[in-house]
């Protein structure tokens, strides 16, 4: 079975990172896999060098040459499965669907947008909320996962209290709300924001306005998220919206405690004690600080419950089973 993974974005967000991890794990598990990327994609350095990568010369969906390039690529490669991620790549393959013989699988990574998924026969969704955003809700739910590392535990809590937020600096992550909430905390803390993005200048200005520049540290991009989480006391997801946060998955392996707003994925995995409304971020952090041992113990129990289903090897098996099922149905 030959599989082409295709994502038509140039960023380095959760969906992109998941495509890289999934492709590497599929290759490791013996699946014949190739990647199709845009010319300015930032994923190459994350991909196993043994995996073939082809870069498209054209990227605009309104350029007819793009579709000729795609058709020629698939004629030469003859894949059994074309697996697209997110709306843009999915729309591209949908347009040429009558001219290719491969089965098209499309993964929806968030519940916000993407009417194109309502028209695709074979869809997977990264959470139940994302599944419910597809009409009809016929997608198969396959969660995101990671390949966990072994990290030696360290003592918690520390002083000052180390709060970490991880992800691209984008408005949808609501880091502005987190900074404002932390500015009102009644105890000594350090807020570490790990990631890069277009909102960095605005967030740095906000911390200056609130007179907490000594307490808010912008770490930039970090590759060793396991070690970053391990040294934290608390991981906070303050997002307005998520699909199935890879940060949440990583926290379930490496973090001492995680809290999240009530976004997709989090409401399916986390207990109510670890969920919050955006307007209550400060109060939730205060409560965790005062009752840290209780939260730490409860989160350990939650980790033991969910870790097996979030290991990437098991996610690969789920996708492989899905591929084989739809190929068999066609034959």
Secondary structure, 3 states (H helix, E strand, C coil): CEEEEEECCCCCCHHHHHHHHHHHHHHHCCCEEEEEEECCCCCHHHCCCCCEEEEECCCCCCCHHHHHHHHHHHHHHCCCEEEEEHHHHHHHHHHCHHHCCCEEEEEECCCCCCHHHHHCCEEEECCHHHHHCCCCCCCEECCCCECCCCCCCCCCCCCCEEEEEECCCCHHHCHHHHHHHHCCCCCCEEEEEEECCCCHHHHHHHHHHCCCCCCEEEEECCCCHHHHHHCCCEEEECCCCCCCCHHHHHHHHHCCCEEEECCCCHHHHCCHHHEECHHHHHHHHHHHHHCHHHHHHHHHHHHHHHHHHHEHHHHHHHHHHHHHHHHHHHC
